[in-house]
């Protein structure tokens, strides 16, 4: 029997296909059910060293809906990090105040370091440009709800694939499901080679292209990401790629696409996706955001051993 009790959630690579499907099935059960007190007496520490709206608030809402409590911070400036305290020392102190840690950090590997430093479970809510595994479960849950299946889909990833941690994690997860992948980005924002090498080792069929017009008619899912200004060391380099991809209803009307294509976006959006898309049949990104509640309820409850 699959169990996630006391399991750290650091990378989607740490999960088997069986475990991924287990989480999705549990999430459906959680969404339909009523579990108001299963985490009563438990405390979540939400440690956000980077800004967040959806991830931070959905974890907080999920914990409180299940009867638990939440402590934490969402600004680096309010922590002892500004006094020079190491991340390791910070989390070793905080583990005495809580039962589980959710961490977002600007450094790649910060969640793994935290998990190695404490004796309670740690959930990675995004570490630099590396991975965002809980968003991946939300994305998979949304895709399965929208398409009915996860197997044998053609998925396009559009935008910032160099720094887009949600795209990195989702590509790894979809490798379990015989997915044909199309990576659509300018050369300067291509998905890093180590991710492609991992996909190749798992027999994934993929293509890298510059324009969505080259692959649009093949796609079942289009996964959009914003070009992340905060990841660029040089503002000039950001300006070179800013606004390269802009989806709108009129653009979708021009493209050759399947009538049942679905568009996902982890949000926030900036210039890459116009509001005119919101009322089309393609858009499922608001449902995607709302799915963060049952999925993160499931992950918290399963890791804390409150649901099986």
C-alpha positions, 0 to 999 in steps of 0.5 A, spaced: 500 500 500 502 507 498 503 511 504 506 518 504 506 519 511 513 523 514 515 523 506 518 530 504 516 533 498 522 536 495 522 533 487 517 530 483 523 525 481 522 522 488 515 520 486 513 513 482 507 513 477 503 509 483 505 515 488 503 520 483 496 517 481 495 515 489 495 523 490 491 525 484 485 519 487 486 522 494 485 529 491 479 527 488 476 524 494 478 530 498 475 535 494 468 531 494 469 529 502 468 533 508 474 532 513 474 538 517 478 536 523 483 531 521 489 536 522 486 539 529 492 540 533 497 540 528 501 546 526 504 548 519 510 553 518 509 557 512 516 559 510 516 564 504 523 567 502 520 569 496 513 572 494 507 568 493 500 569 492 496 562 490 501 557 493 502 561 500 495 562 501 492 555 498 497 552 503 494 556 509 487 555 507 488 548 506 491 547 513 485 551 516 480 547 512 482 541 515 483 544 522 490 545 523 494 552 525 499 556 521 505 560 523 510 563 518 512 569 514 512 571 507 517 577 507 525 575 508 526 582 511 522 580 517 526 574 519 533 573 522 536 572 515 537 579 515 541 578 521 546 573 518 542 567 520 543 561 516 537 557 513 540 551 517 539 554 523 533 558 522 529 551 520 532 547 526 529 553 531 522 553 527 522 545 527 520 546 534 514 550 533 511 546 528 509 539 525 511 540 518 514 546 514 512 548 507 518 552 504 519 557 498 526 560 497 530 563 492 536 558 492 536 552 488 537 546 493 534 550 499 528 545 500 533 539 500 538 542 505 532 544 510 529 536 509 536 534 511 537 539 517 530 537 520 526 531 523 519 533 521 517 533 514 518 538 509 514 540 502 518 544 497 513 550 495 519 552 489 526 553 490 529 558 485 529 556 478 529 548 480 522 545 481 515 546 484 512 539 486 506 541 489 504 545 483 505 539 479 500 535 482 495 541 481 497 541 474 496 534 473 490 534 477 487 539 472 489 536 466 486 529 468 479 533 470 480 537 463 482 531 459 479 525 463 486 522 462 494 523 463 496 518 458 498 519 451 497 526 450 501 532 446 503 537 451 506 544 449 510 548 454 510 555 452 515 561 454 520 561 460 523 554 460 530 556 462 527 559 469 520 556 469 520 551 475 513 549 474 515 547 467 521 543 469 517 539 474 511 538 470 515 535 464 518 530 469 512 528 471 509 527 465 514 522 463 511 517 466 505 518 462 507 517 454 507 524 453 509 527 447 512 534 449 513 540 445 518 546 448 516 553 445 521 558 447 526 563 444 533 560 444 535 564 450 530 561 454 530 554 452 529 548 457 536 546 460 540 540 457 540 536 464 532 536 464 532 534 457 537 529 458 533 526 464 527 526 459 531 522 454 533 517 459 526 515 460 524 515 452 520 521 452 519 524 445 520 531 445 521 537 440 524 544 441 521 550 437 521 557 437 514 558 435 507 556 437 505 556 430 509 550 428 506 545 433 499 548 435 495 543 431 498 537 435 497 540 442 492 537 447 494 541 452 498 548 452 502 550 458 504 557 459 509 560 463 510 568 464 517 570 462 520 571 469 523 578 470 526 577 477 530 571 474 534 575 470 541 578 472 541 583 466 535 587 465 537 588 458 537 581 457 530 581 459 527 586 455 530 582 449 525 577 450 519 580 454 513 580 450 515 575 445 509 570 446 502 573 447 496 569 447 489 572 446 482 570 443 484 573 436 491 569 436 487 562 438 482 564 432 488 564 427 492 558 430 490 551 427 488 548 434 484 542 436 477 544 439 478 541 445 485 544 447 486 546 454 490 552 456 494 552 463 498 557 466 501 557 474 499 564 474 501 570 475 500 572 468 503 578 465 503 580 458 503 573 455 496 571 456 490 576 454 484 576 458 480 575 452 482 568 453 478 567 460 471 566 457 474 561 451 473 553 452 480 553 452 482 556 459 482 552 465 487 556 469 482 559 474 480 552 475 487 550 476 488 555 481 482 553 485 485 546 485 490 548 489 486 547 495 484 539 495 491 537 492 494 541 498 489 538 503 491 531 500 499 532 501 498 535 508 494 530 510 497 524 507 504 526 509 502 528 516 498 521 516 491 523 517 489 520 511 490 514 507 
